[in-house]
Amino acid sequence: MTIPISAASTSDSTEQDSAQTSVDDQCLGAFSTTAIHAGYDTADNAEACNVPIYATAAFDMHTADHGDALAAGTVSGFSYSRVANPTTTVLERRLAALEGGAEAVAVGSGMAAVSYTLLCAAEGGGRIIASSSLYGASVDAMLSFFPQFGIQADFVDDINDLEAVESLIRPETRAIFTESVANPSTEVADIPALSALAHRYGIAVIVDNTVPTPYLYRPIEHGADIVVHSTTKGITGHGNAIGGVIIDAGRFDWSQGRYPQFTMTEQVISDERNGKFYSFWDKFGFLAFIRRVRLKYVRTLGAVPSPFNSYLQLVGLETLAVRERQEVASATAIARHLSQHPRIERVNYAGLGNTGQASLVARDFPDGVGTILSFTPQGDESRVLRIIDAVHVFSYVPNIGDSRSLIVNPARITHREVSAKYLRAAGVDDRLIRLSIGLEDTSDLIADLDQAIEQAYQD
Ligand SMILES: *Cc1c(COP(=O)(O)O)cnc(C)c1O
């Protein structure tokens, strides 16, 4: 079976009208069909059914004329794998299609995706309004590292408090950044409301959609402008590769004054020999952001994925829908079980629909909020440590979205670099345990937790 797909610009391309794969071209029907077929044509790949791993640093340019055209971007094609690689290109097209975006850039890790995106939006002295309930390394980046590059963050404890968010908007504000479903609290963000507010001021909305994956939630359909993922998690789904992706909805106007980086002329996309100088907005219009990520950030800072890791992510994507369905069902059963357990004080899982967010969850997350949950056992931190030491089926690792079920104490491991103030806002304290539910039998997972909790309270 060949899937018709128009050629995306895969070279270091600078042509204004380079053929783009639109969502319509790529949407091959329902989610799983897209996850298995989008963005790949067997006819271009020796009829190989599986996407080949193009283990090559560079590509033959054949003739001096062709080399010149490739470098000028007047023809599309591959030249060097730091800019584009055919295996990775299939992954990018597939993820763009699944998220309903116009174009994607895959990078070497989720943190590369978060960092490149926030830097690209706020470059040159901008500010970012961010939820304080974010992945630990994202908070640390904005709090103590990006300021070194002249980029400041304004944190808000409740990202759904629109008055608080609006009060932080300044002339330098370039983006509102939130996770769609927070880790580990599983609180969900109201992306339609945030987008409406941000767009009134001409500000972009950037969403880290790692926890729900595009199977459960697609922020672009709800108004977001840019989506990032740690593909290490549910997308790859087997805990066997690190990766990240940036997906651009392709509809934000970067020319309206807040973003001088998109309207200044740049050598890399200009044609000095012929005296023609362009800005990213001149050259790429509504794709200015994602092209700048590729041509400036990936090309300069270099966090490209290996073709092998892109391949593992493509294999993972094929089963994303069935894995998410099974894992969400299991997580829901486990959350219910723990909420009734006499030793458990509190369970955080917005998917139970019993929090203040019930109507928001019902409106925007009808298939579930994801495969992580967290809980607080009775007593002090010593009980947490004993539960962790007593589990057999759960693995004690700082990851989520694996086919194996995972357990961790966030305050000491995944959120260790976050200061107490931000930990509180994220709902993390020493007594919190986070679970990431995998594909083992639900009854084995519940039995494992029960025996571990029982052991932890035998004094
Ligand atoms: C894991 C994670 C990241 C970072 O991704 P890496 O692939 O580990 O670099 C960013 N955001 C969220 C929500 C994550 O869970």
The ligand as an SDF file (V2000), in Angstrom:
LIG
                    3D

 15 15  0  0  0  0  0  0  0  0999 V2000
    9.8690   13.9630   30.3130 C   0  0  0  0  0  0  0  0  0  0  0  0
    9.2330   15.2700   30.0520 C   0  0  0  0  0  0  0  0  0  0  0  0
    9.9360   16.3170   29.4430 C   0  0  0  0  0  0  0  0  0  0  0  0
   11.3980   16.1860   29.0690 C   0  0  0  0  0  0  0  0  0  0  0  0
   11.5850   15.2020   28.1020 O   0  0  0  0  0  0  0  0  0  0  0  0
   12.9660   14.3900   27.8780 P   0  0  0  0  0  0  0  0  0  0  0  0
   12.6610   13.5320   26.7080 O   0  0  0  0  0  0  0  0  0  0  0  0
   13.2460   13.6550   29.1430 O   0  0  0  0  0  0  0  0  0  0  0  0
   14.0160   15.4280   27.5960 O   0  0  0  0  0  0  0  0  0  0  0  0
    9.2620   17.4940   29.1950 C   0  0  0  0  0  0  0  0  0  0  0  0
    7.9690   17.6510   29.5580 N   0  0  0  0  0  0  0  0  0  0  0  0
    7.2680   16.6680   30.1510 C   0  0  0  0  0  0  0  0  0  0  0  0
    5.8460   16.8960   30.5120 C   0  0  0  0  0  0  0  0  0  0  0  0
    7.8740   15.4450   30.4230 C   0  0  0  0  0  0  0  0  0  0  0  0
    7.1820   14.4730   31.0350 O   0  0  0  0  0  0  0  0  0  0  0  0
  1  2  1  0
  2  3  1  0
  2 14  2  0
  3  4  1  0
  3 10  2  0
  4  5  1  0
  5  6  1  0
  6  7  2  0
  6  8  1  0
  6  9  1  0
 10 11  1  0
 11 12  2  0
 12 13  1  0
 12 14  1  0
 14 15  1  0
M  END
$$$$
